[in-house]
Amino acid sequence: MASRDRVQLLNAELELARHLAPEERAELAAVTLPVIELDQGPLELDVLLRTHNAFAAGVLSGMAVHALQIGEQSGIQLLGPGDLLIRGGAVCPPWLDRIDFRLVGPARLVLLGDEFLALARRAPRVTSALYECVSEQLQRVTGQLVICQLPRVDQRVLALLWLLAESWGQVTPGGVRLPLTLTHETLGAMIGARRPTVTLALRKLADEGSIVHQDSGWLLLQPPPEPAATPKVLGPDVAGVSLSPWALPPAPAQDPSIVYAGMAETVRQLREQHLHHRQQTRDQLRRVRTTRVRMNASRQRINQDTLRRRLPPSS
């Protein structure tokens, strides 16, 4: 079930006014954008955006899960307040079995469509804020990718909880509170681990005093490991445009007349080969027909001899 509402552009949850000048804030104070309220369950984002003529939706409240699956292995991206839900590309790789969104509870989404585009013409700085929101989401996804490569599952769990806390955590006198209730299976899908292994990792972190499980999330007490003093940076040769050592060197440019003469000679040779093969095929068919005639004559003689031997002798 969905209902419509409006929200002010200067609403802090949108984070679209972060670069506006004071005079722009005053001018746009009364500007609002459409909001839709949705219940928990699957979210057909493409249908929603097409229905409301929007290109994206921003999360004002609630949480959404973006799930991808390859074979039997699934991965999850968590999206919350301040994040954008954007329609996927037109071409989906066939090895991605499933791409879907799901709301894990009631949510309020702001719709970004024609009204936002008209607003962006009046205040272009809101577009730069929109790009920053996308950049922050990509940075979190990149961090999640690096976390999946940590050697121990307990390190992955602790680092992931801190990564989520950077976006939705709350600083308290006792530690950083992460008000998210995630199942062990969901945590495993986010860090590339099985549910039983995640359960053991959470128990280990709790025994060490790194985290405390609460009714509505976790209390984070021990930060993840600091980055190495000399980070390992991949060189530009990894993604360079140099040719592979297995690649053939580029062919030198040739005179078009020489290229045409070579093509004409190739066509002449192919024509000669075709005529030669056609003659060979005809000769072979002629020999096959001759052999068939001889076999039929031999079969008739054998049948006649067999018939004569079976006839009784004349008296």
C-alpha positions as CSV (number, residue, x, y, z in Angstrom):
1,M,0.0,0.0,0.0
2,A,1.4,3.4,-0.9
3,S,0.4,7.0,0.0
4,R,1.6,10.4,-1.4
5,D,3.1,13.3,0.6
6,R,5.5,16.2,0.2
7,V,8.9,17.0,1.8
8,Q,10.9,20.2,1.8
9,L,14.0,20.3,-0.3
10,L,16.0,21.7,2.7
11,N,15.1,18.6,4.8
12,A,18.3,17.3,6.3
13,E,17.5,13.7,5.4
14,L,17.7,14.5,1.7
15,E,21.2,16.0,2.0
16,L,20.6,17.8,-1.3
17,A,21.1,21.3,0.1
18,R,24.6,20.8,1.4
19,H,26.2,23.1,-1.2
20,L,23.5,25.8,-1.4
21,A,24.4,29.3,-0.6
22,P,22.4,31.2,2.1
23,E,20.5,33.2,-0.5
24,E,19.7,30.0,-2.4
25,R,18.4,28.4,0.8
26,A,16.2,31.4,1.4
27,E,14.8,31.2,-2.1
28,L,14.2,27.5,-2.1
29,A,12.8,27.2,1.5
30,A,9.3,26.6,0.3
31,V,10.2,24.1,-2.5
32,T,8.9,20.6,-1.9
33,L,9.3,17.2,-3.6
34,P,6.8,14.3,-3.8
35,V,7.2,11.5,-1.3
36,I,5.7,8.1,-1.3
37,E,5.2,5.8,1.7
38,L,5.5,2.0,1.2
39,D,5.0,-1.0,3.3
40,Q,7.5,-3.8,3.9
41,G,8.0,-6.3,1.0
42,P,9.4,-6.5,-2.5
43,L,10.0,-3.3,-4.3
44,E,9.6,-3.2,-8.1
45,L,11.8,-0.2,-8.6
46,D,11.5,0.1,-12.4
47,V,7.7,0.0,-12.2
48,L,7.6,2.5,-9.3
49,L,9.9,5.0,-11.2
50,R,8.0,4.7,-14.5
51,T,4.6,5.1,-12.8
52,H,5.7,8.4,-11.2
53,N,7.9,9.5,-14.1
54,A,11.0,9.6,-11.9
55,F,14.7,8.6,-12.6
56,A,15.5,7.8,-9.0
57,A,14.1,7.6,-5.4
58,G,15.9,8.8,-2.3
59,V,15.4,7.0,1.0
60,L,14.0,9.3,3.7
61,S,13.3,6.6,6.3
62,G,13.4,2.8,6.5
63,M,15.9,0.4,4.9
64,A,16.1,-1.4,1.6
65,V,18.1,-4.4,0.5
66,H,19.5,-4.7,-3.0
67,A,20.1,-8.4,-3.7
68,L,22.2,-9.9,-6.5
69,Q,22.6,-13.6,-7.1
70,I,25.0,-15.6,-9.2
71,G,24.3,-19.3,-9.3
72,E,23.6,-20.3,-5.6
73,Q,25.7,-17.4,-4.2
74,S,23.9,-14.2,-3.2
75,G,25.2,-10.8,-2.3
76,I,23.4,-7.9,-0.5
77,Q,23.8,-4.2,-0.5
78,L,22.1,-2.3,2.3
79,L,20.5,1.1,1.5
80,G,19.2,3.5,4.1
81,P,18.3,7.1,4.8
82,G,20.4,9.4,2.4
83,D,20.9,6.7,-0.2
84,L,19.4,6.7,-3.7
85,L,17.5,3.8,-5.4
86,I,18.5,4.0,-9.0
87,R,17.2,1.9,-12.0
88,G,19.7,-0.6,-13.3
89,G,21.2,-0.6,-16.8
90,A,19.2,-1.6,-19.8
91,V,21.4,-4.7,-20.4
92,C,21.7,-7.1,-17.6
93,P,24.5,-9.8,-17.7
94,P,22.8,-13.2,-18.2
95,W,24.9,-14.7,-15.4
96,L,23.2,-12.4,-12.8
97,D,20.2,-14.7,-12.0
98,R,18.3,-12.2,-10.0
99,I,18.4,-8.4,-9.3
100,D,15.7,-7.0,-7.0
101,F,15.0,-4.6,-4.2
102,R,13.2,-5.3,-1.0
103,L,12.0,-3.0,1.8
104,V,12.7,-4.6,5.3
105,G,10.1,-2.3,6.9
106,P,7.9,0.7,6.2
107,A,9.8,3.3,4.2
108,R,9.4,6.8,2.9
109,L,10.9,7.6,-0.5
110,V,11.3,10.9,-2.2
111,L,10.7,10.8,-5.9
112,L,13.3,12.6,-8.2
113,G,11.7,13.3,-11.5
114,D,10.7,16.3,-13.6
115,E,10.2,18.6,-10.6
116,F,13.8,17.9,-9.4
117,L,15.2,18.5,-12.9
118,A,13.4,21.8,-13.1
119,L,14.7,22.7,-9.7
120,A,18.3,21.8,-10.8
121,R,18.1,24.4,-13.5
122,R,17.3,27.0,-10.9
123,A,19.9,25.8,-8.4
124,P,22.6,23.6,-10.1
125,R,24.4,22.9,-6.8
126,V,21.7,20.4,-5.9
127,T,23.0,18.3,-8.8
128,S,26.5,18.2,-7.3
129,A,25.0,17.1,-4.0
130,L,23.1,14.3,-5.8
131,Y,26.4,13.2,-7.3
132,E,28.0,13.2,-3.9
133,C,25.3,10.9,-2.6
134,V,26.0,8.5,-5.4
135,S,29.7,8.7,-4.7
136,E,29.2,7.9,-1.1
137,Q,27.2,4.8,-2.0
138,L,29.9,3.7,-4.4
139,Q,32.5,4.2,-1.7
140,R,30.5,2.1,0.7
141,V,30.2,-0.7,-1.9
142,T,33.9,-0.5,-2.6
143,G,34.6,-0.8,1.2
144,Q,32.3,-3.8,1.4
145,L,34.2,-5.4,-1.5
146,V,37.5,-4.9,0.3
147,I,36.0,-6.2,3.6
148,C,35.1,-9.5,1.8
149,Q,38.8,-10.0,1.1
150,L,39.8,-9.9,4.8
151,P,41.3,-13.3,5.8
152,R,39.2,-13.9,8.9
153,V,35.4,-13.8,9.2
154,D,35.5,-12.0,12.6
155,Q,37.5,-9.2,11.0
156,R,35.0,-9.0,8.2
157,V,32.0,-8.8,10.6
158,L,33.6,-6.1,12.7
159,A,34.7,-4.0,9.7
160,L,31.2,-4.3,8.1
161,L,29.5,-3.2,11.3
162,W,31.8,-0.1,11.5
163,L,31.2,0.6,7.8
164,L,27.5,0.7,8.4
165,A,27.9,2.7,11.5
166,E,29.7,5.4,9.5
167,S,26.4,6.0,7.7
168,W,23.8,5.2,10.3
169,G,25.5,4.9,13.6
170,Q,24.9,7.0,16.7
171,V,27.7,8.0,19.1
172,T,26.8,7.3,22.8
173,P,28.8,7.6,26.0
174,G,29.2,3.8,26.0
175,G,30.3,3.4,22.4
176,V,28.9,3.7,18.8
177,R,25.4,2.3,18.5
178,L,24.3,0.7,15.2
179,P,20.5,0.5,15.3
180,L,20.2,-2.2,12.7
181,T,18.8,-5.7,13.3
182,L,20.5,-7.9,10.7
183,T,20.2,-11.7,10.7
184,H,23.4,-13.8,10.6
185,E,22.4,-14.9,7.1
186,T,22.2,-11.3,5.9
187,L,25.6,-10.5,7.4
188,G,27.0,-13.5,5.7
189,A,25.6,-12.4,2.3
190,M,27.2,-9.0,2.8
191,I,30.7,-10.3,3.6
192,G,30.9,-13.6,1.6
193,A,30.5,-16.1,4.5
194,R,28.2,-18.8,5.6
195,R,25.6,-18.2,8.4
196,P,27.2,-20.7,10.9
197,T,30.6,-19.1,10.4
198,V,29.1,-15.6,11.1
199,T,27.5,-16.9,14.3
200,L,30.9,-18.1,15.5
201,A,32.5,-14.8,14.5
202,L,29.9,-12.7,16.4
203,R,30.3,-14.9,19.5
204,K,34.1,-14.4,19.3
205,L,33.7,-10.6,19.0
206,A,31.3,-10.5,21.9
207,D,33.6,-12.6,24.1
208,E,36.5,-10.2,23.3
209,G,34.4,-7.2,24.2
210,S,34.5,-5.8,20.6
211,I,30.7,-5.6,20.3
212,V,27.7,-6.0,22.5
213,H,24.4,-7.3,21.0
214,Q,21.4,-5.2,21.8
215,D,17.7,-5.7,21.2
216,S,17.7,-3.3,18.2
217,G,21.3,-3.6,16.9
218,W,24.8,-3.6,18.2
219,L,27.0,-1.4,20.4
220,L,30.5,-1.2,18.8
221,L,33.3,-0.8,21.3
222,Q,36.5,-1.8,19.5
223,P,37.3,-0.2,16.1
224,P,38.5,-2.2,13.2
225,P,42.2,-2.5,12.4
226,E,43.9,0.6,11.2
227,P,45.1,0.8,7.5
228,A,48.7,-0.3,6.9
229,A,51.4,2.4,7.0
230,T,52.4,1.5,3.4
231,P,49.1,0.7,1.6
232,K,49.3,-1.7,-1.2
233,V,48.4,0.2,-4.3
234,L,47.9,-1.4,-7.7
235,G,50.0,0.1,-10.4
236,P,48.6,1.6,-13.6
237,D,49.8,-1.3,-15.6
238,V,46.9,-3.4,-14.2
239,A,44.3,-1.3,-16.0
240,G,46.5,0.1,-18.7
241,V,45.9,0.2,-22.4
242,S,49.1,-1.4,-23.4
243,L,48.9,-4.4,-25.7
244,S,49.1,-7.9,-24.2
245,P,52.4,-9.7,-25.0
246,W,50.2,-12.3,-26.7
247,A,48.7,-9.8,-29.1
248,L,49.8,-9.5,-32.7
249,P,51.6,-6.2,-33.5
250,P,49.4,-3.8,-35.5
251,A,49.7,-4.2,-39.2
252,P,51.4,-1.4,-41.1
253,A,49.3,0.8,-43.4
254,Q,49.2,-0.4,-47.0
255,D,48.6,1.3,-50.3
256,P,44.9,0.7,-51.3
257,S,45.9,-0.4,-54.8
258,I,48.1,-3.1,-53.4
259,V,45.4,-4.2,-51.0
260,Y,42.9,-4.4,-54.0
261,A,45.4,-6.4,-56.1
262,G,45.9,-8.8,-53.3
263,M,42.2,-9.3,-52.8
264,A,41.7,-9.8,-56.6
265,E,44.4,-12.5,-56.6
266,T,42.8,-14.2,-53.7
267,V,39.4,-14.2,-55.5
268,R,41.1,-15.7,-58.6
269,Q,42.7,-18.5,-56.6
270,L,39.5,-19.3,-54.8
271,R,37.7,-19.5,-58.2
272,E,40.3,-21.9,-59.6
273,Q,40.0,-24.0,-56.4
274,H,36.3,-24.1,-56.8
275,L,36.4,-25.2,-60.4
276,H,39.0,-27.9,-59.5
277,H,36.9,-29.2,-56.6
278,R,33.7,-29.2,-58.8
279,Q,35.4,-31.3,-61.5
280,Q,36.7,-33.7,-58.9
281,T,33.2,-34.0,-57.5
282,R,31.8,-34.7,-60.9
283,D,34.4,-37.4,-61.6
284,Q,33.7,-39.1,-58.3
285,L,29.9,-39.1,-59.0
286,R,30.6,-40.7,-62.5
287,R,32.7,-43.4,-60.9
288,V,30.0,-44.0,-58.3
289,R,27.3,-44.4,-61.0
290,T,29.5,-46.8,-63.0
291,T,30.2,-48.9,-59.9
292,R,26.4,-49.0,-59.1
293,V,25.6,-50.2,-62.6
294,R,28.3,-53.0,-62.3
295,M,26.9,-54.0,-58.9
296,N,23.3,-54.2,-60.2
297,A,24.5,-56.4,-63.2
298,S,26.4,-58.7,-60.8
299,R,23.4,-58.9,-58.5
300,Q,21.2,-59.9,-61.5
301,R,23.7,-62.6,-62.6
302,I,23.9,-64.0,-59.0
303,N,20.1,-64.1,-58.8
304,Q,19.8,-65.9,-62.1
305,D,22.4,-68.5,-61.2
306,T,20.7,-69.1,-57.9
307,L,17.3,-69.6,-59.6
308,R,18.8,-72.1,-62.1
309,R,20.3,-74.2,-59.3
310,R,17.0,-74.3,-57.5
311,L,15.1,-75.5,-60.7
312,P,14.7,-79.4,-61.0
313,P,16.6,-81.0,-63.8
314,S,14.7,-81.6,-67.1
315,S,13.8,-85.2,-67.8
